[in-house]
Amino acid sequence: MDHEHAYDELTAANRAAYLERIGVRAPGAPSADGLARLQRAHLLAVPFENLSIHLGEPVVLEPAALVAKLVDRRRGGFCYELNGAFAELLRSLGYRVSLLAARTFLGGQPGPPMDHLALRVDLDEPWLVDVGFGRFGELPLRLDERGEQADPQGVFTVRPYGGHGELDVLMDGEPQYRLDLRPYRLADFAPTCWWQTTSPQSHFTRSTTCSLLAPDGGRTTLSGTRLIRTAPDGGRTEEQLTDAAALSAYRERFGIVLDRLPSAPSA
């Protein structure tokens, strides 16, 4: 497995601050239960968001910068940032972590290579860990299990694809992404991350989003200035906010303090 770092592992103070950020006490030895608690806590505390792109902030794919953004600046991020930072926390707690590349399904077809970053954590068996995909599983998935895996968010299936060791991950029967099981370095994702943050064809440059798992299993999302609440049963409400109310929503619902709204380009 790949354990290459761009800097030294988290210090004890860094680790304690990260655990405080996600509201978890220092866990014991690595375990499947501990991993599940850490993943769910991260999803409940750290939003999936692409605001840096629309605030003119650089997205720096270096572990120290990612951890500082999430922990010190109390922000979120998208897959490369969230899973990149979470990998550092897990490693500092003694977990064996590899970075995996995936191709996200859009319109029934997989996207370009490395347009998603997920994590493999090896305990007695390999687990798929993902805190950077928006609506997805709350709990880690068994990578070697080919039957249905129940999760608070739905039923997941991991199935082989082709003859090169790839795996398709399905949620409620719908393919979410195709995993490449080879380990990568964080720097390997930099070209695709740059495309995602700069290309007019990237959906991340077209609109702003900030989304967080709710304790009841629903989600709260701020898309532009539309506040969307999704219930666990799929029910949905929308509210159009003023600019001032949207700034308040970022602060009160996501813990993100901004001095101005991020601006998505007009269509």
GULUM-818056 format. One record per residue (C-alpha): x, y, z. Coordinates in steps of 0.1 Angstrom, whole numbers, padded with zeros to 4 digits, always signed. Layout:
XYZ;...
END
This chain:
+0000+0000+0000;+0011+0036-0007;+0020+0057+0024;+0040+0084+0007;+0036+0118+0023;+0044+0153+0012;+0052+0162+0048;+0056+0146+0081;+0026+0130+0097;+0002+0151+0118;+0016+0162+0151;-0003+0153+0183;-0017+0188+0184;-0028+0187+0147;-0045+0154+0153;-0063+0166+0184;-0075+0197+0166;-0087+0176+0137;-0106+0152+0160;-0121+0182+0177;-0132+0196+0144;-0152+0164+0137;-0164+0160+0173;-0147+0127+0181;-0125+0118+0210;-0092+0101+0204;-0100+0066+0193;-0082+0034+0203;-0064+0010+0180;-0075+0009+0144;-0107-0011+0140;-0137-0013+0116;-0160+0002+0143;-0136+0031+0149;-0132+0037+0112;-0170+0038+0108;-0173+0063+0137;-0146+0086+0121;-0162+0085+0087;-0197+0094+0099;-0184+0121+0122;-0165+0136+0093;-0195+0136+0071;-0216+0153+0098;-0191+0180+0105;-0172+0189+0073;-0192+0200+0043;-0188+0191+0007;-0182+0224-0010;-0166+0241-0040;-0165+0276-0027;-0128+0282-0031;-0133+0281-0069;-0158+0309-0068;-0139+0330-0041;-0107+0331-0061;-0089+0309-0036;-0063+0283-0049;-0070+0246-0043;-0036+0234-0031;-0032+0196-0032;-0007+0193-0004;-0016+0175+0029;-0006+0203+0052;-0026+0229+0032;-0057+0206+0031;-0056+0199+0068;-0052+0236+0075;-0082+0245+0054;-0105+0220+0070;-0092+0223+0106;-0078+0258+0110;-0101+0277+0086;-0131+0255+0094;-0139+0250+0058;-0149+0220+0037;-0139+0210+0002;-0145+0186-0026;-0132+0151-0031;-0095+0157-0035;-0094+0180-0005;-0118+0160+0018;-0104+0126+0012;-0069+0139+0010;-0071+0155+0044;-0090+0125+0059;-0063+0102+0047;-0038+0121+0068;-0059+0119+0099;-0064+0082+0095;-0027+0076+0089;-0019+0095+0121;-0042+0072+0140;-0025+0041+0127;-0047+0032+0097;-0031+0019+0065;-0045+0041+0038;-0042+0042+0000;-0055+0068-0024;-0077+0054-0052;-0087+0070-0084;-0123+0067-0097;-0144+0078-0126;-0177+0093-0117;-0208+0081-0136;-0228+0109-0153;-0256+0101-0176;-0249+0064-0173;-0213+0067-0185;-0181+0069-0165;-0162+0102-0167;-0125+0108-0172;-0099+0090-0151;-0091+0105-0117;-0121+0128-0116;-0128+0114-0081;-0105+0104-0052;-0116+0078-0027;-0097+0059+0000;-0088+0023+0006;-0082+0014+0043;-0067-0020+0050;-0077-0037+0083;-0084-0074+0084;-0100-0068+0051;-0100-0038+0027;-0126-0011+0031;-0138+0017+0008;-0138+0050+0027;-0153+0082+0012;-0161+0115+0028;-0159+0135-0004;-0187+0124-0028;-0217+0144-0015;-0246+0121-0010;-0231+0086-0006;-0227+0060+0021;-0224+0071+0058;-0203+0041+0066;-0173+0023+0050;-0180-0004+0024;-0163-0038+0022;-0143-0038-0010;-0142-0076-0012;-0179-0081-0006;-0200-0088-0037;-0234-0089-0021;-0256-0060-0010;-0243-0038+0018;-0270-0019+0038;-0262+0016+0048;-0283+0044+0063;-0282+0061+0029;-0292+0031+0008;-0281-0003-0004;-0246-0005-0019;-0231-0031-0042;-0194-0034-0053;-0190-0054-0084;-0161-0062-0107;-0158-0045-0141;-0138-0057-0170;-0106-0077-0168;-0082-0051-0152;-0093-0053-0116;-0117-0023-0117;-0148-0021-0094;-0181-0004-0100;-0197+0010-0069;-0236+0011-0070;-0260+0029-0047;-0296+0016-0049;-0288-0001-0082;-0273+0030-0098;-0236+0031-0106;-0218+0059-0087;-0182+0055-0098;-0157+0031-0112;-0127+0024-0090;-0091+0018-0101;-0075-0002-0073;-0039+0009-0080;-0026+0032-0053;-0018+0068-0063;+0000+0098-0047;-0020+0129-0040;+0001+0148-0065;-0011+0124-0092;-0046+0140-0090;-0033+0176-0095;-0039+0178-0133;-0075+0166-0130;-0081+0188-0100;-0068+0218-0120;-0092+0210-0148;-0121+0206-0123;-0113+0240-0108;-0107+0260-0140;-0125+0245-0170;-0158+0260-0181;-0169+0224-0189;-0164+0214-0152;-0197+0213-0132;-0177+0227-0103;-0170+0260-0121;-0206+0264-0133;-0223+0267-0099;-0216+0269-0062;-0226+0242-0037;-0222+0235+0000;-0238+0204+0014;-0237+0186+0047;-0251+0153+0061;-0278+0159+0088;-0279+0138+0119;-0312+0123+0108;-0297+0111+0076;-0310+0139+0054;-0290+0167+0039;-0288+0204+0040;-0275+0221+0008;-0269+0257-0002;-0268+0259-0040;-0261+0295-0050;-0287+0312-0028;-0312+0283-0027;-0314+0265+0006;-0324+0229+0000;-0334+0204+0027;-0336+0168+0018;-0353+0144+0043;-0342+0108+0049;-0372+0096+0030;-0363+0117-0001;-0387+0146+0006;-0373+0180-0004;-0380+0216+0003;-0364+0247-0012;-0361+0283+0000;-0347+0312-0020;-0325+0333+0003;-0314+0369+0001;-0277+0374-0001;-0275+0384+0035;-0295+0353+0045;-0273+0331+0024;-0242+0345+0042;-0260+0337+0075;-0268+0302+0063;-0232+0295+0055;-0223+0305+0090;-0252+0289+0110;-0257+0257+0090;-0222+0249+0078;-0199+0268+0102;-0183+0287+0073;-0177+0324+0079;-0175+0345+0047;-0172+0382+0042;-0189+0379+0007;-0208+0354-0013;-0189+0332-0037;-0200+0341-0072;-0207+0315-0099;-0204+0328-0135;-0236+0336-0153;-0249+0311-0178;
END
